[in-house]
């Protein structure tokens, strides 16, 4: 089973090399690794060039943001399934992709969801973000599985579309809503902890971000004709805190 891994980056010189080496260390050998760089102004391109032997294909050009870059990577992908690995994240172990391939081969599903660990810059793990209890109905109140833990069949993007560019930080939420709730794709919880994720991304940067993503969650659900309560979405911090304390 061929797995396409997509990393999008911009001015990622501080972290990208670890990400690349994490992919190169995978024991699963049928891996297509794609990097989409947004025409970085630091040494990101030099790092990519240094490790070209570990990368299947890459481009560096201006884009319209994170989700436009992801769409470019998806268009370049030729694997059976597709996963996203952010430029400041790494795979949780060297066997993750072998485990993902075995899981998809054993299960006739469109997508798998798993877990991630979140850590600080000093490496201290602060949370296991698990999808074990998640189900698509949770999307109606703002509950989403960790995006980096999801592996999709590539054909889903051809059938149901890519990331919508009209979102600032919620296009991943919209795509997951569209795939899981509107088109009811088949899926299964893998139990695999796929990714070690550095805390501090755009969608976790404070109250203003919380307000924005609340608005974009409603927009994503509305676009896909999914009934929802804006009140419950705005209260999602309550179950987030509860879930964190249970970890």
N, C-alpha and C positions, 0 to 999 in steps of 0.2 A: 504494500500500500504506500503510495507516494503522498507525502505530507508537504504542503507549502506553508512556510512560515514567513510572515511579513513583518518587517520592522520599519516604521516610519520615524524620521528624525529631523531635527533642525537644531544646529549648534549644540550637539550632544557629545562634545569631545570628552567630557568628564566621565561618561558612563558607557558609551557605545561599545568600546572594546570588550568589556565584560560581557555584554549582551551577545556580541558576535562569537566570543569564545565559548559561551554557554551553548549556543547552537552547534558549533563545531564539535563539542564534546559528546553530543548525543550518540548513543549506541545504535539507534535506528539509522540505517544508512541511506534509505530512499527519501532524502530530505531535499526539498528545493527551498533555498533561502534567498529571499528577495528583500532588498533595502531600497526604500524610497526616501531620498533626502531632499529637503526643500530649499536647496541652494545655500547651504550653510556658509556662514562667514568666518567660522573658527576653523579648527583643524579636523573637523568631522570627515571631510572628503579624503584627507590624507590617511585617516584611520581606516576608512573603507578600502582605499587603494592598497594599504599595507596588508590587508587580509582578503584580497580579491580571490585567492585560492580557496577560501572558505565560503564564498558567496556565489550563488548561481547567477544572479543578475542584479544590477542596481542602476538607478538613475539619480541624477542630481539636477533639479530644475525648480523654478518657482512654482508654487501651487496655491490653491485657494484655502489652505488650512489643513488640519489634521485629517479630516474625513475625506477630503479630495485626494490626499496622499494615500490613504487606505484604499480608496477606489482604484487608484493607479496600480497599486500592488495586486489587488484582486484581479484586475484585467491582465496582469502579467503572469498570474499563477496558472499552473497546469496540473497541480496535484489532485488527488482524489478528495482530500479534505484540506481545509485551510484554518490556520490559527494565527493570532496576532501576538507578537511579543514586543512590548514597548521598549524604547531605546534606553530606558533606565532600569529595566527589569532583566531577570535571568530565569531560566528554567530551574525548578526546585531540585532536580537531580539529573544525572546523565541519562537516565532510563525513561524519562517522561514520554518522549515521542514513541519509544518502543511500546510502552504501556498503552498509549492512546491508539496506536495502530492495532494492537491486539484487541483492545476493547471494541473498536469499530468493526473489526473483522468478525468478532464473535456476536455482534448485535446488529440487526438490520435497522439502523436508525439514521436520521438526517443530521443529528447533532448530539454531542455529549457535553455535559457540564460537570465541572469538578470543583476544586477548592484552590485558594491561593493563600500564601502567607504574606502578611504586610510587615515591613521592617523599616527601621530608621536608618539614617546614613551611617551610623556606627555599627550596623548589622544586627542590632537587637530586635528580635521578633516581638511585635506588639499584638498581633492578632492572627488567628486562623479564620479566614473568611470562607465559610463552608456553604455549599449549595445543597447539602443533604436534605434539608426540610423545605427547599424551595419548590414552588410549582407556578406555572404561568399565570394563574389567577392573581398571584401576588403583584403582578405588573400593574394591576388596576389601582393599587394603593402605593405604588412607587418602589416595590421590592424587585430588585434585579439580581440575577446571579453575577458573580465576578466576570466581567467581560474577557479577561485574558485566559480564563479557564474553559472557554467555549470553543469547541472545534466543530466547524460546519462542513457538510459536503459542499464542494465548490459549485456544483450545479444549482444550488439554492439561489446563489446570486444571479445566475442567468435566468432563473425562473421568476424570482420575486424581487429582484432589484438590489442595488447597492446602498451605501450610506447616503442619506439625504443631506444636501449641503446647506439647507436652510436652518440648521441648528448650530448653536455655538458649542455646547458641551453635551447635548442630548441625542446626537444622531445614533449612537450605539443603543440607547434606550429605544428609540423609534424602530430601529432595525430588528431588535429582539422582540419588541411588541408585534411588529408586522409578521415576523416568521412564526413566533410561538402562539400568538393569539388569533391573528387574522387568518393565517394559512395553516395553522395547527400542524406544524411539522412534527415528525416523530423524534423523540429525544429520550435520553436516559442519563441518570446521575452515575458518573464513572467512579466516584470516590478517590480519584487521582488528584493529588495536590500538584498542580502543574507549574505554578509560577511563584517566584519570590519577587514581590512588588515593593518598590520604594515608595513610601508614603509622601504625599505632597504634590500630587498632580493638579491639573487645572480644575477638575471637578470636586476637589476637596480643599478649597482655599478660602473657606470662611462663609459668613452669613450671606454675603451678596451672591456667592455661588449657590448657596442653598436656595435662595429665592429664584435664581435663574433656572436651576434644574427643576424646581417645582413647576415653574411655568412651562418648561419644555416637556416635562412628563405629561402634563395635560394636553399640550399640543400634539405630542406623539400619539396619545390615546385617541384624541379627537380625529386626527388624520386617518386613523384606521377604523373609525366607527365603533370604538370600544367604549361602552358606558362607564363612567367613573364619577367619583366624588372629589371635587377639588379640596374640600375640607379634610378628607382622609389623607390626601396626598400631602397637604401642608403639615399634618400631624405625624408624618412618617418618622420624624426624629425620635418619637417616643419608642417605636418598636426597634429602631436602630440602636438606641441606647440599651434597651432591654436585651437585644440580641448580643451586643458587645459584652455586657456584664455576664452573660451565660457562658462565654467562651472560656 
